[in-house]
Amino acid sequence: MSSRQTQDGQNTPQQHTPLQIRLYVASAVILLVGLIGAAIIYVTVPAEDSAELIYGIANNQQYLLELQRIGGTAEVAMAEFHQWFNSLWHGKPLAYTVAFLSVVLAGACTLAARSRFFEPAHEETNDPD
């Protein structure tokens, strides 16, 4: 726990501003709701269709060769990136994406609440120490 030293040398617990308290509460709510939502998504998502994985157009070697012939290696890399990014929003990977985003957002709220920006201004003293 943080503490602040008073003029007489004693440590007192640091008081949080109302905005900091709201950010801490928002962080906890975001984390709780995000993880519960991710768990619900993970449990309720149907199993992937194995036929689509085996015979999908993106797995077709002829498609990749034709794409490379037309657009080059960069086009193949962009197509693979696009396929990966789209896969994050379907099925079980969506649950992982929601959990990750909720942890990141909750962490950002916590860091914002802990930053010195929200601390009350300290009074300057003429104490030579």
Secondary structure by P-SEA (a helix, b strand, c coil): cbbbbccccccccccccaaaaaaaaaaaaaaaaaaaaaaaaaaaccccccccccccccccaaaaaaaaaaccaaaaaaaaaaaaaaaaaccaaaaaaaaaaaaaaaaaaaaaaaccccccbbbbbcccc
